């Protein structure tokens, strides 16, 4: 017997590597040493930082993968994978340096895998993060036909003196919410349940776009504009709105003794979330703790910096709203949305 008889095609794997090499190379930074194919990926950090603190993160895209496979949309799910990792490390003021991916499937489909990895490479390119390594695993019997799984791993760096850890946050600080592109990559077990029960209306119009397009819109990459913002402003804190929604993410960067007052009327619930809430009869509290509800990233700024930060956000073409403030916690719930 051969390895191919057992379900693993080494030749297909080699073809994949050759096809993704030019896609990956476009994401390289000057610090990348060597290319694809080594046992370890090399990145030269010398001379860039005085006191570098490395910040690492790992994530996937949850069951949005199931919807991508159901709809046959493989070219942007890789952008989601990158965004979920790089937006996380960005919260601490860190610049994403390099990224590695893990792609696992039962039977390797080269075209599908190239589309997925192409999306990962594009996400890295858009966030200035080098895709310097990864693993493609063909594992017969582990996954059904057409199924695959993804995981991503990111390493970033920040000067120790510029690390954002919430220590600057004070009562009276203002919350600025930056728009998301949609549900991003969170809450999709509920999204898919609602979508299935509604009869999978992929072509339904929601706010001028097809529902399938709204649900599959790739996660916004906030890295480049926010890094530029950090060069000009003394931000007190930042939060990436992922699993746990608005209720559970912003408070992660707020010191003990402080809480949040969020004004839900400060922005309009985007059409895709409005449809999900109506179609699924989802309570407001469940919406806030499951989805980003149109707010993908949050800045915590001093009141006297608000106007200047908002002006730069407008210049950077980031839709945003003043959504609340930091308050002294009075016991009980630390986050109030109303």
N, C-alpha and C positions, 0 to 999 in steps of 0.2 A: 504494500500500500504506500501511498504518497501523502504528503501534507495536504495537497489539493483534494485527494480523495476524502480526507477528514474534514474538509470544508474551509481550509485556509489557502488563499491564493497569493503566494509571495510575489509573483509577477505583477499582479494587480497593485500590490502595495508599492512596488518599485515604480510602476507607471504613475501612481499617485504622487510620489515624491517629486518626480521630474516635472509633473504638471503644476505643482504648487510652488516650486522654487521661485519662479519670477514674481508670483503674487506675494510671497513672503518677503522677498528681497526689497520690495518697495517700502516696507515698514522699517527697514534697518536705520539705525542711528549711527553716527561716527564712532560711538563707543563699542559697537558690536565687533567682536573678533571672530574671524572665520565665518563659515556658512552652515547650512544644514548638513546633517549626516554624521556628526560626531557623537560620541557617547555623552558629552556634556556641552552645554552652550556657554559661551564665554562673553563677558561684558566688562569692559575696563572702566572703573569708577575713579581712577586716580586723577587728581587735579581739578575735579568738578566741584567738590564740597570741602569746606574746612572741617566741620564737625558733622558728618553725615549720619542721619538716623534712617535706617532702612525700615520701610513700612510694607508689609506683605498682606495679600488678600487672596481668597479663593472663593469661587461661586459657580453656579450653573445657571440655567434659565428655567428651571422648574418644568411644569407640565405644559408650558408654552411650546415645548418640543413636540408634544402630542398633536397640538393644533397645526404646527408647521408641517409635520409629516402627513396629517390628514389632508391639508390643503395643497401639499406638494410645493411648499415655499421654503426653499433651503438656502437662499442667497443672503438673507438678512439675519438669520438666527445667530450667526457668528458675531454680528455687531452687538446683539444683545449680550452675548457671553462676555465680550470685552468690556462693554459698558458697565455691567453689573460688578465687575472687579475694579476697574479703574476709577469709577465714581466713588467707590467705597474708600479707597486709599487716599483719594483727593480730599476727603473730609478733614484729614489731619494736616492739610497744606502740602502734601507730598506730590512730587512729579512722578508719574508712572514711567519707569525705565524700560522694563521688558516684561514679556508675557509668554506663557507656555500654555498649550492646550492639550486636552485628552479627548480623543474621539474613539468611541467603542461601538461596534456593530456586529451583528451575527454574520452577515455576508457583505463584503465590501463592494459597494457600487461606486466606481471611480467618479462618475459624473456628479453624483450627489455629494460625495465627499469633497470634491474640488469646489463645488458651490458653497458648502459650509465653511471650509477652510478659507476660501476666498473672502467670505464675509468677515471671518476673524481677522484676516490680514488687513481688510479695509478698515475695520474698527480700530485696529492698532495704528494704522497710518493716520486716521483722523484724530487720534488722541496723542500722537507723537510717541508712541510706545512700540518698541521693537518686538516683533514676533520671532523669537530666537530659538524656539524648540517646541517639541510636542511629541505626542504618542498617538499612533493609530493602531487600534487593537481590533483584529477580526476574531470573534469568539463564537463559533457555531453553537447553536442551542441556547445561548444566553439571551438572545433577542429575537423577536419575531421578524418575519419578512418586512423589509423597508424600515425597520426601527433602528435608531441609533441613540447614543447618549453623549452628553458633552459636559466637560468641566474645564474651568479656566483658572490660571494661577498668575498673579501679578506681583512684581516687586517694584517699589517706588522708593524715593529718597527725599529728605527734607533737611535743611540746616536745623540743627538742634535748637537754635535760638528762635526759629520761626515755626516750630511745631505747634499746631493748634490742638489743645487738650481740654478746652472748656474753662481753663483757669481765669480767663478774662471776662467771662460772662457775668453780667450784673443785672439786678432788677431794673426794669425800665428799658433794657435793650429791645430793639425792634426786630421782628421776624420778617424777612423778605422771602416770599415763595417764588421760585422760578418754574416756569411751565414745563410739564412733561409732554411727551409725544403721544401719550395714551397710557394703558395699564403697565407699560414697560415690560417687566418679566415677573410680576408678582400677582398672586391671586388667581392664577389660571385654572386651578382645580375648580374654583367656583365659576369662573368665566365659562369654562367648557361645559359645566353642568347646566348653566343657564342657556348657553348656545345650543346644546343638544336638545333641551326641553322645548326650545323655541322652534325646533325643526331645522337647525343649521341654516339660517337665512343669510348666506354669505353675501348675496347681492343687495341686501336691504340697505337703503340709504339712511345714514346717520350723520347729520350735519354736512351733507354734500359729498361724503365718501362712502364707499361700500363698507359694510360691517367687517368683512374679512380683512380689508385693508386697515381699518381702524384697530382691529385686534392684533394684527401682525406688524403694526408700525414699530420699527426698531427703537430700542431704548435710547434716549438722548445721551450723547457724549458731552459732558460738561467740562472736560478737562482743560482744553486750551483757553476758553474765555475766562474760566475761574482762575487759572494760574495767572493770567494777565491781570485780573482784578486784584489778586493778592499782592502783586507788585506795587500797586498804587494805593491800597487801602488796608487799614488795620482791622481786619475782620475779627470778631470775637469768637465765632464758632460757625460750623457748617454741618449740615446733615443731608444724607442721601436717603430719600424716601423709598424704602424697599418693603420687604415683608414686615407686617405690623403697621403699615400705613402711617398716617399723620399722627395717630395716637401714640405709637410706641417708638418712633425713630428720632424725632427732634429731641425728646427728653433724654436720650442717651448721651447728648453732649452738654446737658444742663447740670450744673453742680447741685448736690444735695442742698435742700433748704429753699430752692427756687422751683417755680413751676411755669406753666405756659397758659396764656389766654389766647385762643385762636378764634378769629372772626370768620365764620364760614360764608358770610355774605360778601367778603372782600373780593371774591372771584366767582365766576360762573362755572358750575359743574359742566365739563365738556360733554358733548352729545353721546359719546360712547359709554361714559359712566352713567349718564342719565338713562340710557337704554338698559344697561345692566341692572340698575336699581329698579326701574319700573318692571322690566320683564321678569326679574327674579324676586320681586317684592322684598328687597333687601333693606333692612332698617338702617337709619343714618349711622348709628353707632357701629354697625357691622361694616358699612362702607368705609368709615374713617380708619378702622383697624385692619382692613384687608387691602384696600387700594390706595394709590397716591392721590386719587381724585383730582388730577390735573396739576398737582404740585410735585415735581420730581426732585427738587433740590432746594434746600433752605439755607439762607444766610442769617446769622445773628450779628447785628451791628449796633453800635452806639447811636443814640438818637441824633447827635450832632453830625454823624457821618451819613445819615440816611439819604439826603438829597444827592450828595456826591456819588454814592454807590449806585443809586437808581439812575443817575445820568449816564454812568459808565455801562450799566446793564442795557440801557436803551441803545447806546452806541454799539455795543456788542450784539445787538439784535436778539436779546433774550427777553421774551415776554415775562413780566413779573408783577407781583402785587405785594403791598404791605398787608400781611395776613394776621398779625398779632404782636404780642409782646411777652417779655419775660417778667414774671411777677414773683413776689415773695410767696412761698408755699404756705398755705394756711392749714395744712394737715389734710389727710384723705387723698383725694385725686389730685395729682400734680398737673394733669392736662385737662383743660376744659375747652370744648369746641362748641360754639353756639352762634 
